[in-house]
Amino acid sequence: MKPLEVSSDYHPEALRRFNDDTAEHEMEILLDQDVYRHLRFKKPGTGMYYFDIITTPGLLTIRGDMGTYVFSREHDMFPWFNGSYVNAQYWGEKLQAIDKQCGYREHDESLFRQYIFEDFWERRDEYEEAAAIWAEIREGILGRWVDRGSASACWELMDGFKSHGFTYSDAWEHSFEKYTFHYLWCCHAILSGIKHYFEAKAGVDVEAA
């Protein structure tokens, strides 16, 4: 497969990995009857990083080595997905089924830490005891042995913190999640697979660089 090119710099690591993982993949059209399609992409002789794209009226399923996801939006899902970049958020709103092991979104402690840093930096001038507040944040929220491994743990840390009038309001409204790598990989696989399909239907050499 030739490398997927996109019009945005969203998710560059997922794009790079997808292109590396599928560089020697070939497309096989197993079924192609109107909106009933079954495409397979794999490297000959191995199932590593293989994926299938299957469509029926109103549904698109991607399944394979990197997980299974089912989307629903239009009668024919191929034109709907055939854009210039992966829109992970909008596509995610159309998910009907999510791989139980690979997931869709996951907690990211680094996003929580980033929020704590940035929030304090923005509000520090409002408090005379800013240095003392920061010291307590470092020990009580960002401490080495403090549990930040889940969303609920982070919310509880924020909700329970009070220092010199400094508190966190509506802690439970904050999200510290990111898209899972497998979900992003599969999104790039969908976009790439559909482009290869349309190029093949148009008589374009899909293996050309």
C-alpha positions in Angstrom: 0.0 0.0 0.0 1.2 3.5 -0.7 1.5 5.7 2.3 -1.6 7.6 3.5 -1.4 11.3 3.2 -3.7 13.7 5.1 -4.3 17.4 5.0 -3.8 18.0 8.7 -1.2 17.4 11.4 -3.7 15.7 13.7 -2.4 12.4 15.2 1.0 12.3 13.5 2.3 9.4 15.5 -0.7 7.2 14.6 -0.4 8.2 11.0 3.4 7.3 11.0 2.8 4.0 12.7 0.0 3.1 10.4 2.0 3.8 7.3 5.0 1.8 8.7 2.8 -1.1 9.7 1.0 -1.4 6.4 3.8 -0.6 3.9 3.7 -4.1 2.4 0.0 -4.7 2.6 -2.0 -5.5 -0.5 -5.8 -5.0 -1.0 -8.1 -7.9 -1.9 -11.7 -7.3 -2.8 -13.7 -10.2 -1.4 -17.1 -8.7 -2.1 -18.2 -5.7 -4.1 -22.0 -5.5 -4.7 -23.4 -2.0 -4.4 -23.0 -1.0 -0.6 -22.2 -4.6 0.3 -18.4 -4.7 0.4 -15.7 -6.8 2.0 -12.1 -5.6 1.5 -9.0 -7.2 3.1 -5.7 -5.5 3.5 -2.7 -7.6 4.6 0.9 -8.4 3.9 1.2 -11.7 2.0 2.1 -14.6 4.2 1.3 -13.0 7.5 -1.7 -11.7 9.4 0.2 -9.1 11.3 -1.6 -5.7 11.2 -4.1 -7.1 8.7 -7.6 -5.5 8.6 -10.9 -6.0 6.9 -13.4 -3.2 6.0 -16.9 -4.5 5.6 -20.0 -2.4 4.7 -23.7 -3.1 4.7 -26.5 -0.5 4.4 -25.8 2.1 7.0 -22.9 0.4 8.6 -19.1 0.2 8.3 -17.1 -2.4 10.3 -13.3 -2.5 10.6 -11.9 -5.6 12.2 -8.5 -7.1 12.4 -5.2 -7.2 14.3 -5.8 -3.8 15.8 -9.3 -4.2 17.0 -12.9 -4.0 15.8 -15.1 -0.9 15.5 -18.5 -0.4 13.9 -19.8 3.0 12.7 -23.2 4.1 11.4 -24.1 7.3 9.6 -25.1 7.1 5.9 -26.6 4.4 3.7 -23.3 4.1 1.9 -20.5 4.7 4.4 -17.6 4.9 1.9 -18.3 8.5 0.6 -18.9 9.7 4.2 -15.5 8.5 5.3 -13.6 9.5 2.1 -12.2 12.8 3.4 -8.8 14.4 3.5 -8.0 13.6 7.2 -9.1 11.6 10.2 -11.8 13.4 12.2 -11.5 11.2 15.3 -14.0 13.2 17.4 -16.8 13.3 14.8 -16.3 9.7 13.7 -16.4 8.6 17.3 -19.8 10.1 17.6 -21.0 7.6 15.0 -19.6 4.5 16.8 -22.1 1.7 17.4 -19.7 -0.9 18.8 -16.2 -0.5 20.3 -13.5 -3.1 20.7 -13.7 -4.3 24.3 -10.0 -4.6 24.7 -8.6 -1.8 22.6 -11.3 0.8 23.5 -12.0 4.2 22.1 -10.9 6.7 24.8 -8.7 6.2 27.8 -7.5 8.1 30.9 -4.3 10.1 30.4 -2.5 11.2 33.5 -0.3 13.6 31.6 -3.4 15.6 30.6 -4.4 15.8 34.2 -1.0 17.0 35.3 -1.0 19.5 32.4 -4.3 20.9 33.5 -3.2 21.3 37.1 -0.1 23.2 36.0 -1.9 25.5 33.6 -4.8 26.1 36.0 -2.6 27.2 38.8 -0.5 29.3 36.5 -3.6 31.2 35.3 -4.9 31.8 38.8 -1.7 32.3 40.9 -1.8 36.1 40.9 -5.2 36.0 42.7 -3.7 34.5 45.9 -1.1 36.1 48.2 -0.1 32.6 49.4 0.5 31.3 45.9 3.9 29.7 46.8 2.3 27.9 49.7 -0.6 26.7 47.6 1.7 25.4 44.9 3.7 23.5 47.5 0.6 21.8 48.7 -0.5 21.0 45.2 2.9 19.4 44.5 2.6 17.3 47.6 -1.1 16.6 47.7 -2.0 16.3 44.0 1.2 15.8 42.1 3.1 13.9 44.8 5.1 10.9 43.7 3.0 8.3 45.5 -0.4 9.9 44.8 -2.9 7.8 42.8 -3.7 9.5 39.5 -4.3 6.4 37.5 -8.0 6.9 36.8 -10.5 9.7 36.1 -12.2 9.2 39.5 -9.0 9.3 41.4 -8.1 12.7 39.7 -11.5 14.1 40.3 -11.4 13.2 44.0 -8.0 14.8 44.3 -9.3 18.0 42.9 -12.6 17.9 44.8 -10.8 17.4 48.1 -8.1 20.1 47.7 -8.4 23.3 49.7 -5.5 25.6 50.5 -5.7 29.3 51.4 -9.0 29.7 49.6 -7.7 27.9 46.5 -10.1 25.1 45.4 -11.2 23.3 42.3 -14.9 23.8 41.3 -16.9 21.3 39.3 -14.0 18.9 39.2 -16.2 16.1 37.8 -16.8 18.2 34.6 -13.2 17.9 33.5 -12.1 15.2 31.1 -8.5 13.9 31.0 -9.0 11.4 28.2 -7.3 10.8 24.9 -8.2 8.5 22.0 -6.7 5.1 22.2 -3.9 4.3 19.8 -5.8 1.3 18.4 -8.8 3.5 17.6 -6.7 6.1 15.8 -4.8 3.4 13.9 -8.1 1.9 12.7 -9.4 5.3 11.7 -6.4 5.8 9.5 -6.9 2.3 8.1 -10.5 3.1 7.1 -9.4 6.3 5.3 -6.5 4.6 3.6 -8.5 1.5 2.7 -11.4 3.5 1.1 -9.0 5.6 -0.9 -7.2 2.5 -2.2 -10.6 1.0 -3.1 -11.8 4.1 -5.1 -8.4 4.3 -6.9 -8.7 0.7 -7.8 -12.2 1.2 -9.2 -10.9 4.1 -11.2 -8.1 2.0 -12.6 -5.3 3.7 -10.7 -2.3 1.6 -9.7 -2.8 1.6 -5.9 0.7 0.2 -5.4 2.4 3.2 -7.1 4.3 5.6 -4.9 
